[in-house]
Amino acid sequence: MKEEAVLLADGLGHDISSRTLWNELTITAEPSAAIAVRGVSGQGKTTLLRCLGGLERPTRGSVHVLGTDVHATGKHHQRRLRRDVIGFVTQDHAVVPEWSVQQNLRVVHPRGITRQELDLRIAAALEVIGLGGQQRTRAGLLSGGEQQRVAVARVLVQQPRVVLADEPTASLDEVSADRVRDGLDLIRHCGGAVVVATHDPELLAWCETEVDLSGTRPSNRCS
């Protein structure tokens, strides 16, 4: 028996001026799902992730996360969803270079856990992404690949139900790309659903379902 979807997007369409980026998209993500979003540059992969996460409103259709219509609820509830339920991994890392690695990871601070528990989560997340013991390192001293790993560690600390990752392995060396995939794999292992915009063959092979924005129809590669 299939588990209830944590994310359900139905009939999504988005226009910019007179141009339609994509239309009639339906995406269903159950716990531990891995969904790849493909499309040529400029076809709206980032826009789709932003619509799924409530940062941008689609022109048509609806997005439900844990049964809540993301775009029909108030701004306060949207912020709570993004704090507690939806995690983002962006292309630009969203890392503050002047802060330490630990300070960058403490910003998520999930509800109901103490500072000590938070720091234990941080230590464990850094081990997963290959930066164990670097809590006090200034983030600006890290390479771009290491900063992207910190971005993945942030969602490991947050432990959201849905992770939206935008080209998380683009331009990374093999070691950093492997560590990013390790982090995303752990999120799935813990029951989180991952939706990832990517051209990375390794990530595409790791995903179960593929949404090709060129045809705006999802295709399932698994039997």
N, C-alpha and C positions, 0 to 999 in steps of 0.2 A: 504494500500500500504506500502510495506517495505521501510525503509529508506536505503540510500546508506551506504555500509559497510565502517567503519572507518579503519578496518584491514581485509586484505584478504591474507591468506597463501594458496598457491596452489602447490600441488604435492611435499610437503616437504619430504626430506629424509636426514638422517645423518648417516655417517659411522665413526667409530673409528677403524683404522687399517682395519682388515678384518671383523669386527663386525658391523652389522647394528642395530642402536638404534631404529629407527623407519623409516617408508617409506610410501610414497603416502598419506601424511597428507594434508587434506584440512580444513581450519578453516576460518569461516566468522564471523566477529563481527560487528554488527550494533550498533548505539548509544544505551546506557543503557543495552547492552548485558552482561550476566554473564556466563562465560564458565569455567568449571572445567577440569583440566588436571590430569588424574590418571595414575598410573603405579607403578610397584614395584621399590624398591631402585636400582639405577644403570641403570634404563631404559631411562634416559635422559630427565626428566621433567625440570630440571634447564637449560639444554642445549637448549631445545625447547624454553623456555622463552627468553634466550639470543639471539637465532636466530630471534625470533619475534621482539626483540628490537634492532636489528642491532649490537649487541655486538659480535656476532659470526656468521660466514657464514655457512649456511647449505650445505651439499654435493650436494643436488638436490633441485629444486623447487625455488619459488620466494615468497617474502613477500612485500605486498603493504600496506602502511599506508597513508590514505587520498590521495590515487592515486599515491603515490610516491613509486617506487621500492627501498626499503630500502638498498638492497645490490648492486644496480647498480648506486647509487648516490655517490658523493664524501664524504670524511671524514668530511668536514666542514658542509655539509648539514645533515649528520647523527647526528652530535653533536647538530645542531639546532633542529632536530626532537626530540632528547632525552631531550633537554631543554624545548621545547614548547609543544610537542605533546604526548610523551611517558613517563610515570612515572613508577618507579620500587619500589617494596617493597621486600627487600631481607631477607633471613633467618638470616643474621648476623646484621640486623638493619642499618648498615652503619651510625652509630651515632658516632660523635667525642666526647669521654668522657670528654675531657678537656674543651669543649665549653659549654656554656649555652644552654638550650633548644631553646631559641630564635635564637641564632647564628646558631644552626643546621638547623633551619627552614628557615632562611634567605638565605641560599645558593641557593635555587631554583630561587628566584626573577624573576618572570615572566615578560616578556617585557611589557612596556607600563603602569606600575603601579608605583606610588610613594612609598617611604619608609613608609610613613604614612599608605597608603593603604595596603602595605605588612604586616605591624604590626597588622592592623585590621584583615586581613585574618588569621594571626598566632593566634591571640587571639580567633577567632571564631573556628578554627580548634582544638585548645587545649580543648575548651569546649566540642566539639563533642566526643573527645577520652577520656574525663574524667580527663584531666590534666589542667583544667582552672586555670589561675593565676600563672603558674609555669614557665613563660618565663625565669626568671633569675636563675632558678635552674640549677646547673651543671649537665649535662647529665649523667656523671659517677656515680652520687649518686642515680640514678633511678634504679629500678629493671629491669631485662631482659624484663619482660612483658611491663613495662612502656616505655622502650626504643623502643620496637616494636610498641607501640602506637605512639611514636614520628615519626617513619618511615611512618606510615599511615598519620599522620598529615602533613607530608612533601608533600605527593601527594595531600592532600586536599588544601594546599596552592598553589601548582603548577597548579592545575586544568587542567590536561592533558586530551586528548581525549581517550587515551588508557592507562590502568594500568596493569602491569604485576607483579603479586604477587606470590612469591615463599614460599609456606608453611607458610603463615603469622600468623597462629594461633598455629603452632606446639609448644608443651611444654608450652603453656601459661595456667595460671589459668583461671577460668571461667569468672571472671570480665574482665581481659584483652582481652580474646578472644571475649567477647561480644562487647567490645569497638572497637576492630579491625573490626568486622563485621559491626558495626554501621558506621564506617568511609567508608568502601567499599560500603555500601548501599547508603550513601550520594553521593558518586562519581557516582553511577548509576543514582540516582535521578536527578543529574545535567547533565546527558547525556553522561557520560563517559562509555566506555566499559571496563570490567574487565575480564582478563584471569588469573586464579588462579590455581597453582599446589597445591593440598591439599588431605589429607585423612580425614579431619575434617567432620564428618557427618552433622553438622550444615551448614557448607559452601557448601557441596555437595548438600544439600537440597535447599539451597538458589540459586544455579546456575540453569540456564535453560537448558544448553547444556553440555554434558560431552564428553571429548575426552579421550578414554582409550588407552594408548600407547601399551598395551598388544596386542591389535588387530589392532592398528594404523588406526582405523576407528572411526569417530565421531558418537555418537548416541544421538538423541534428546529425552529427557524424557517428553517433553510437547506435548500435542495434537495440 
